[in-house]
Amino acid sequence: MTNALTVGNLEYTWQARLVDSLARVGEILRLPIGKLDAESILASARRQTGLDDLGDPSFREPLDKIVEIARTAPMTSLGRVFIRQTMIRAACNRAWMNEYVKKHPEVLDIEVKRPVFVLGFPRTGTTVLQNLLCLDEGRRGLEFWELTHPVPMLDNKAKDERKRKRSAKSMLDIGYFVAPEMAEIHEVSVDSWEECWYLFSNTFQVLNYDLASGMTEYGDWLMTRDMTQAYREYKLALQILLHQRPAENLVLKCPEHLWFLDALLEVFPDACIIQTHRDPFDSIASYCSLISMGRRSLWGSIDPHKLGADITQRFKVGIDRALEARSRHDEARFFDVPFSELVEDQADMIQQICEHFGLEPTSRAQIEDWLTNGRKDKRGAHKYDAGLYGLDPDAIRARYADYIERFSVKCRAA
């Protein structure tokens, strides 16, 4: 049955097993390719950048936490290589960002004006909304290459952009090699607008390390954190990116903001929050299929029932925290988008959003053209089986009953 699914393999392909074997040989030879040690990671970043200053030292506690948890987890050798390289890249970005501000102190004066945040559970239309809102020439999102490489590496702007895009392309090539099914679910290209959690990676405080990696102990720990400092550093990254490519408004998309709305609104008091709503059963089932590729990459195989339970629990925590945070803020700050209405008429929904926040409207002609010619996702191409992940529609909808009632979420018939 699983062969008909978009993500049918619950274990490494033979190609990934081969690369994992090579990584394991590297470990036997005591090469540091998968060494999960904070001092080794920071030393490597300092060698690569030639810089010693990584900015505010608050990053060290979350870095130590990730390394502590990952080091004792039964990941594959290839998985440990992925974790180490992710940590090194984040540390390098910290060093480069800090140096960039020293060279360009005017960055700190750049205003991040009325940023638009598109958030909601994954698989609820956030990608379509972001792309449609970015059609207006005054607004833009953040492209994959600048999210992963936010600081220029060369003085020549054209050469620098090519270098950063080549590096980002290499990351994608590795990702597609390990998880080729991604192209059918959510195709990512070097210049596509993507989720801004990559910028939180540089603070070592990012929920994706739990969602994608299955390190639930880290996710539980993150729920106890005050994320205000992480959001301040995230804002600094936005200022650096705006210094390079200005825009009237940024349109930022990331489900993870749901969990940390208070910190977001503390740092961005004029933010425009768009929250999407879809039957939680459909969202959880689709996301389990998507995220299984990330977990498979680190662990070599996945327990689909555990994955389903993890995501069901983490999403419930997210919506509970978001509802609690919303109760403390003016409801005019938010605009709610029912997935069913978005699917029915995207142009009308964009018009409603722009009117609510007083944004420059996007023409229906632009929207229709993008939906016809610019859309990369293949609607209906993603095939998944909720039962594979142990998900029961009645049980999930009962667990999320308050959320469903609060936003009149339309649930499809079983």
Backbone torsions as a table, in degrees:
resi	resn	phi	psi	omega
1	MET	NA	-41.1	-174.7
2	THR	-66.6	-18.3	-179.9
3	ASN	-64.1	-24.2	179.7
4	ALA	-83.5	-9.0	-177.6
5	LEU	-83.9	153.7	177.6
6	THR	-60.5	-45.2	175.0
7	VAL	-109.8	90.2	-177.2
8	GLY	-96.4	-20.8	-178.8
9	ASN	-89.3	121.2	177.1
10	LEU	-94.8	-1.3	179.3
11	GLU	-131.3	167.7	176.7
12	TYR	-53.3	144.5	166.9
13	THR	-72.0	168.9	179.8
14	TRP	-63.8	-31.3	178.4
15	GLN	-65.2	-43.9	179.7
16	ALA	-66.9	-36.2	178.0
17	ARG	-64.0	-36.8	178.5
18	LEU	-63.7	-47.1	179.7
19	VAL	-64.7	-37.8	177.6
20	ASP	-62.3	-39.2	178.3
21	SER	-62.9	-40.7	177.9
22	LEU	-64.8	-40.0	177.4
23	ALA	-63.6	-37.9	179.7
24	ARG	-65.9	-38.6	175.4
25	VAL	-60.9	-41.1	177.9
26	GLY	-59.9	-39.6	177.5
27	GLU	-66.2	-41.6	178.9
28	ILE	-60.6	-36.4	179.1
29	LEU	-80.9	5.5	178.4
30	ARG	63.1	30.0	171.2
31	LEU	-76.1	145.5	-174.6
32	PRO	-82.1	18.1	-171.5
33	ILE	-61.7	-28.4	-180.0
34	GLY	-124.3	22.1	-176.7
35	LYS	-73.6	118.6	-179.1
36	LEU	-102.2	85.4	-179.8
37	ASP	-142.7	125.1	-173.0
38	ALA	-59.9	-43.1	-178.1
39	GLU	-64.9	-39.6	178.2
40	SER	-65.3	-40.6	179.0
41	ILE	-63.1	-45.8	-179.0
42	LEU	-68.8	-36.5	177.9
43	ALA	-63.5	-41.0	178.5
44	SER	-63.8	-41.4	178.8
45	ALA	-64.2	-39.1	179.5
46	ARG	-67.7	-36.3	176.6
47	ARG	-66.1	-42.1	-176.8
48	GLN	-68.8	-34.5	-176.2
49	THR	-96.0	-24.1	-173.3
50	GLY	72.6	17.6	-176.9
51	LEU	-121.9	145.3	-180.0
52	ASP	-103.1	-26.1	-172.7
53	ASP	-89.3	115.2	179.3
54	LEU	-103.8	16.4	175.9
55	GLY	81.2	-157.2	-176.4
56	ASP	-50.2	126.0	-175.4
57	PRO	-72.2	0.3	-179.6
58	SER	-62.3	-15.4	-179.4
59	PHE	-68.3	-21.1	-169.7
60	ARG	-66.9	-39.7	-179.5
61	GLU	-61.2	-50.2	177.7
62	PRO	-65.3	-33.9	176.4
63	LEU	-62.2	-47.2	179.1
64	ASP	-59.9	-37.5	-178.8
65	LYS	-66.1	-45.9	179.8
66	ILE	-60.4	-47.7	-178.0
67	VAL	-62.9	-42.3	179.3
68	GLU	-58.7	-45.0	-178.1
69	ILE	-72.7	-45.5	-177.0
70	ALA	-66.3	-34.9	-176.2
71	ARG	-64.1	-32.6	-177.7
72	THR	-96.3	-3.5	-179.7
73	ALA	-80.1	145.7	-178.9
74	PRO	-79.8	57.3	178.2
75	MET	-79.4	163.5	173.8
76	THR	-74.5	167.9	175.8
77	SER	-62.1	-40.0	177.6
78	LEU	-64.5	-39.2	177.9
79	GLY	-60.7	-40.9	178.7
80	ARG	-66.4	-34.2	175.3
81	VAL	-62.8	-44.6	179.3
82	PHE	-59.8	-45.6	-178.6
83	ILE	-63.2	-46.4	-178.8
84	ARG	-61.2	-46.0	-178.8
85	GLN	-64.9	-35.6	176.3
86	THR	-62.8	-42.8	180.0
87	MET	-68.1	-40.1	179.4
88	ILE	-64.2	-44.4	179.9
89	ARG	-61.3	-40.2	178.7
90	ALA	-63.6	-42.5	179.5
91	ALA	-66.3	-40.0	176.2
92	CYS	-60.4	-45.7	179.5
93	ASN	-59.9	-39.7	177.4
94	ARG	-59.4	-47.0	-178.8
95	ALA	-63.4	-45.1	-179.4
96	TRP	-65.8	-39.7	178.6
97	MET	-63.2	-43.7	-179.6
98	ASN	-62.6	-41.5	179.2
99	GLU	-67.7	-36.8	-179.9
100	TYR	-62.8	-40.5	179.8
101	VAL	-68.3	-35.7	177.0
102	LYS	-62.3	-39.7	-179.7
103	LYS	-77.7	-29.1	-177.0
104	HIS	-129.6	71.3	-177.2
105	PRO	-61.5	-17.7	178.5
106	GLU	-65.8	-16.2	177.0
107	VAL	-55.0	-38.2	-175.8
108	LEU	-66.5	-16.8	180.0
109	ASP	-93.3	-5.0	-179.1
110	ILE	-71.2	129.9	-179.2
111	GLU	-89.6	127.8	172.9
112	VAL	-91.1	87.6	-169.4
113	LYS	-79.7	126.5	173.8
114	ARG	36.7	58.5	178.6
115	PRO	-63.0	143.2	178.1
116	VAL	-99.0	120.4	179.0
117	PHE	-107.5	120.8	175.7
118	VAL	-101.3	114.6	-177.3
119	LEU	-140.3	165.3	-174.8
120	GLY	152.2	172.5	176.6
121	PHE	-57.5	149.5	174.2
122	PRO	-58.5	155.7	176.9
123	ARG	69.3	31.5	-177.9
124	THR	-121.5	17.0	177.1
125	GLY	96.3	9.3	-177.6
126	THR	-65.0	-36.3	-179.3
127	THR	-65.7	-44.7	178.5
128	VAL	-62.0	-44.7	179.9
129	LEU	-60.4	-45.7	-179.6
130	GLN	-60.9	-46.5	-178.7
131	ASN	-62.9	-40.7	-179.4
132	LEU	-69.4	-38.0	178.5
133	LEU	-68.7	-27.2	-179.4
134	CYS	-81.1	-2.7	178.6
135	LEU	-67.6	-26.9	177.0
136	ASP	-69.2	135.1	-173.3
137	GLU	-65.1	-20.0	179.7
138	GLY	-85.5	-9.5	-177.6
139	ARG	-117.9	148.5	175.1
140	ARG	-151.9	155.1	173.1
141	GLY	-95.7	-161.5	178.2
142	LEU	-117.9	128.4	-177.2
143	GLU	-82.5	156.7	-175.0
144	PHE	-54.5	-43.8	-175.4
145	TRP	-65.7	-33.5	-179.8
146	GLU	-84.8	-25.2	174.0
147	LEU	-67.2	-41.5	-178.0
148	THR	-84.3	-22.5	-179.6
149	HIS	-135.4	73.0	-170.5
150	PRO	-73.1	-11.4	-174.2
151	VAL	-118.1	134.0	177.6
152	PRO	-57.3	145.0	178.6
153	MET	-105.8	-21.8	-178.4
154	LEU	-129.2	154.6	179.2
155	ASP	-72.2	-35.3	178.9
156	ASN	-73.3	115.9	-172.1
157	LYS	-60.9	-45.1	-177.7
158	ALA	-65.8	-45.5	179.4
159	LYS	-65.7	-38.4	-179.8
160	ASP	-63.2	-45.0	-179.3
161	GLU	-62.3	-39.8	178.0
162	ARG	-64.4	-39.8	-179.8
163	LYS	-65.1	-45.2	-179.5
164	ARG	-67.0	-35.6	177.9
165	LYS	-69.4	-37.3	177.4
166	ARG	-63.3	-41.6	178.9
167	SER	-64.9	-42.7	177.9
168	ALA	-64.2	-37.8	178.5
169	LYS	-63.1	-37.7	178.1
170	SER	-63.2	-40.0	176.7
171	MET	-60.5	-45.1	-179.8
172	LEU	-65.6	-39.8	179.9
173	ASP	-60.9	-41.6	178.0
174	ILE	-65.1	-43.4	-180.0
175	GLY	-60.8	-43.9	-179.9
176	TYR	-71.5	-27.7	176.3
177	PHE	-65.4	-43.3	-178.6
178	VAL	-78.9	-33.5	-177.3
179	ALA	-134.6	74.1	-177.4
180	PRO	-64.3	-20.9	-178.5
181	GLU	-67.1	-16.2	-177.1
182	MET	-55.7	-34.1	-178.0
183	ALA	-61.0	-26.8	-179.7
184	GLU	-84.7	-19.3	-174.6
185	ILE	-103.1	-52.1	179.3
186	HIS	-151.0	93.1	-177.4
187	GLU	-71.0	127.4	178.3
188	VAL	-113.3	132.6	174.6
189	SER	-123.7	169.1	-176.9
190	VAL	-56.5	-37.5	-174.2
191	ASP	-110.6	19.7	175.6
192	SER	-85.2	148.3	175.2
193	TRP	-66.9	131.2	-176.5
194	GLU	-134.0	173.9	-177.3
195	GLU	-67.5	141.1	-173.3
196	CYS	-86.1	10.3	177.9
197	TRP	-62.3	-22.7	178.5
198	TYR	-56.5	-33.0	180.0
199	LEU	-71.7	-29.7	175.7
200	PHE	-73.2	-23.9	177.1
201	SER	-56.2	-32.2	-178.8
202	ASN	-71.3	-12.8	175.2
203	THR	-97.4	-7.0	-175.2
204	PHE	63.2	19.6	176.5
205	GLN	-126.0	89.3	-174.4
206	VAL	-147.7	126.6	-175.6
207	LEU	-66.1	-21.1	179.4
208	ASN	-59.1	-27.5	177.4
209	TYR	-63.9	-24.9	174.0
210	ASP	-87.2	-53.5	-174.5
211	LEU	-60.3	-48.6	-175.9
212	ALA	-81.7	-27.9	-172.9
213	SER	-101.1	-19.1	-177.8
214	GLY	78.7	15.6	177.0
215	MET	-85.8	75.1	-173.9
216	THR	-64.0	-29.5	178.2
217	GLU	-62.6	-38.6	176.6
218	TYR	-66.4	-42.9	179.1
219	GLY	-61.5	-41.5	178.0
220	ASP	-62.4	-41.4	178.3
221	TRP	-63.8	-40.8	-178.5
222	LEU	-63.6	-32.0	179.2
223	MET	-63.2	-19.5	-179.8
224	THR	-90.5	-5.0	-172.6
225	ARG	-87.7	146.8	166.0
226	ASP	-83.7	113.6	-173.3
227	MET	-89.9	10.6	-176.3
228	THR	-60.6	-45.5	179.7
229	GLN	-63.6	-38.6	177.2
230	ALA	-61.5	-40.3	178.9
231	TYR	-70.3	-30.5	175.5
232	ARG	-65.7	-41.0	178.6
233	GLU	-70.5	-34.3	173.9
234	TYR	-61.4	-42.8	177.7
235	LYS	-62.3	-40.3	177.7
236	LEU	-59.9	-40.4	177.1
237	ALA	-61.9	-40.4	176.9
238	LEU	-63.4	-39.5	178.6
239	GLN	-63.7	-40.3	178.0
240	ILE	-63.5	-42.2	-179.9
241	LEU	-68.5	-38.1	177.4
242	LEU	-69.2	-30.6	177.0
243	HIS	-62.5	-33.3	180.0
244	GLN	-84.7	-41.3	-177.0
245	ARG	-137.5	89.4	-175.7
246	PRO	-63.4	156.9	175.3
247	ALA	-156.4	150.4	177.5
248	GLU	-65.4	-45.2	178.4
249	ASN	-139.4	143.8	171.4
250	LEU	-96.2	141.4	174.4
251	VAL	-112.4	108.3	-171.5
252	LEU	-111.2	136.8	-175.5
253	LYS	-128.2	127.7	174.0
254	CYS	-172.2	122.1	178.1
255	PRO	-59.1	-28.2	-172.9
256	GLU	-62.7	-21.6	178.2
257	HIS	-61.1	-24.3	178.0
258	LEU	-53.8	-40.2	-174.8
259	TRP	-75.2	-17.6	-170.0
260	PHE	-134.1	41.2	-175.3
261	LEU	-62.2	-37.0	-179.3
262	ASP	-61.5	-45.2	179.8
263	ALA	-65.9	-40.1	178.5
264	LEU	-58.5	-48.1	-176.4
265	LEU	-74.7	-21.3	173.6
266	GLU	-68.5	-41.2	-176.9
267	VAL	-86.2	-30.5	179.7
268	PHE	-122.5	76.0	-174.4
269	PRO	-66.1	-15.9	179.1
270	ASP	-106.9	17.9	-177.3
271	ALA	-65.2	147.4	173.7
272	CYS	-103.4	117.4	-173.4
273	ILE	-105.4	119.6	174.6
274	ILE	-108.0	120.4	-179.6
275	GLN	-115.5	125.8	-179.5
276	THR	-92.6	152.3	-176.7
277	HIS	-138.2	128.3	179.1
278	ARG	-142.6	156.7	174.1
279	ASP	-44.7	116.1	-176.1
280	PRO	-59.7	-29.4	177.7
281	PHE	-61.9	-46.4	179.9
282	ASP	-65.4	-42.2	-179.4
283	SER	-63.6	-46.3	-178.6
284	ILE	-65.2	-44.3	-178.6
285	ALA	-62.6	-46.4	-180.0
286	SER	-64.2	-41.4	-178.2
287	TYR	-68.3	-36.7	177.2
288	CYS	-58.0	-42.2	177.6
289	SER	-62.6	-44.5	-179.9
290	LEU	-63.0	-51.2	-171.4
291	ILE	-75.9	-15.7	179.0
292	SER	-60.0	-29.1	-179.7
293	MET	-67.6	-39.4	177.7
294	GLY	-64.9	-43.4	-179.9
295	ARG	-68.6	-39.3	177.8
296	ARG	-60.9	-35.5	-178.7
297	SER	-64.2	-30.2	-177.3
298	LEU	-93.7	-32.8	-172.5
299	TRP	-105.4	-12.8	-179.1
300	GLY	86.6	-30.3	175.8
301	SER	-154.7	164.5	-179.5
302	ILE	-131.3	152.4	170.8
303	ASP	-97.6	101.8	-172.4
304	PRO	-62.5	-34.2	179.2
305	HIS	-67.5	-38.7	176.6
306	LYS	-65.2	-40.9	177.7
307	LEU	-59.4	-46.6	179.1
308	GLY	-59.9	-41.8	179.1
309	ALA	-66.9	-40.8	179.3
310	ASP	-60.0	-48.9	-175.7
311	ILE	-70.2	-38.9	177.3
312	THR	-58.6	-43.9	-179.8
313	GLN	-69.2	-46.2	-176.2
314	ARG	-66.4	-39.0	177.4
315	PHE	-64.3	-38.3	179.0
316	LYS	-63.2	-42.2	176.0
317	VAL	-60.8	-41.3	-178.4
318	GLY	-62.7	-47.0	-177.8
319	ILE	-71.5	-33.9	176.7
320	ASP	-63.8	-43.7	178.7
321	ARG	-66.0	-38.7	-180.0
322	ALA	-66.0	-43.6	179.6
323	LEU	-64.4	-39.3	178.4
324	GLU	-64.5	-43.2	179.1
325	ALA	-64.9	-42.1	-179.5
326	ARG	-61.9	-30.2	179.7
327	SER	-66.1	-17.4	-178.5
328	ARG	-98.7	1.6	-176.3
329	HIS	-129.9	158.9	179.1
330	ASP	-61.8	126.5	-178.7
331	GLU	-64.5	-18.7	177.7
332	ALA	-66.9	-15.8	178.5
333	ARG	-73.1	-13.6	-171.8
334	PHE	-118.6	151.3	170.5
335	PHE	-135.3	125.2	-175.9
336	ASP	-98.0	133.6	-176.8
337	VAL	-118.2	106.9	173.9
338	PRO	-69.0	129.9	-179.1
339	PHE	-57.1	-39.6	-178.3
340	SER	-62.2	-38.6	179.3
341	GLU	-74.7	-34.3	177.3
342	LEU	-63.5	-44.0	179.4
343	VAL	-62.8	-35.9	-176.0
344	GLU	-70.7	-41.9	-176.5
345	ASP	-154.9	92.7	-178.0
346	GLN	-66.1	-39.4	-177.5
347	ALA	-63.9	-42.1	179.0
348	ASP	-64.7	-38.8	-179.8
349	MET	-65.1	-41.7	178.2
350	ILE	-63.1	-39.1	178.1
351	GLN	-62.0	-43.7	178.6
352	GLN	-61.6	-42.3	-179.9
353	ILE	-63.3	-46.9	-178.4
354	CYS	-63.4	-39.8	178.0
355	GLU	-65.2	-42.1	-177.4
356	HIS	-61.7	-42.2	-175.6
357	PHE	-99.4	0.8	-179.3
358	GLY	69.1	34.6	179.5
359	LEU	-92.8	157.3	176.5
360	GLU	-62.4	126.0	-176.6
361	PRO	-72.8	152.5	174.8
362	THR	-98.3	136.5	-176.5
363	SER	-70.7	148.2	178.0
364	ARG	-61.3	-34.3	-179.8
365	ALA	-63.0	-41.9	177.9
366	GLN	-62.6	-42.6	-178.3
367	ILE	-64.3	-46.8	-179.1
368	GLU	-63.1	-37.8	179.5
369	ASP	-65.0	-42.7	179.8
370	TRP	-65.7	-42.4	-179.0
371	LEU	-63.4	-30.6	-179.0
372	THR	-85.9	-41.7	-170.2
373	ASN	-116.4	-19.3	-173.1
374	GLY	-105.7	-14.8	-175.1
375	ARG	-72.2	130.7	-176.9
376	LYS	-97.6	-28.3	-177.0
377	ASP	-73.8	145.8	-179.4
378	LYS	-100.1	102.1	-177.4
379	ARG	-61.1	128.8	179.3
380	GLY	89.4	-4.6	-177.4
381	ALA	-77.0	-26.7	-176.7
382	HIS	-82.1	114.8	-180.0
383	LYS	-114.9	126.8	-178.7
384	TYR	-143.7	163.0	-178.5
385	ASP	-123.9	108.3	-179.0
386	ALA	-58.9	-34.9	-179.2
387	GLY	-62.9	-28.5	178.5
388	LEU	-58.9	-32.1	-177.9
389	TYR	-98.2	11.7	177.5
390	GLY	70.2	27.3	-175.6
391	LEU	-96.1	128.6	178.7
392	ASP	-113.2	124.0	-174.9
393	PRO	-60.8	-41.8	-178.5
394	ASP	-65.8	-41.7	-179.1
395	ALA	-65.3	-42.4	-179.3
396	ILE	-68.1	-42.9	-179.0
397	ARG	-66.9	-32.7	175.8
398	ALA	-67.1	-39.9	-179.7
399	ARG	-67.5	-31.2	-178.4
400	TYR	-103.8	23.1	-173.8
401	ALA	-58.1	-42.6	-179.2
402	ASP	-62.5	-42.1	178.6
403	TYR	-64.7	-45.8	-179.3
404	ILE	-60.4	-42.3	179.8
405	GLU	-70.3	-40.9	-176.8
406	ARG	-59.3	-39.7	-176.2
407	PHE	-112.3	13.7	178.7
408	SER	49.0	47.3	-177.2
409	VAL	-68.3	129.7	179.8
410	LYS	-82.6	118.9	179.2
411	CYS	-105.4	133.7	-178.4
412	ARG	-76.4	156.5	180.0
413	ALA	-64.8	144.4	-178.4
414	ALA	-67.4	NA	NA
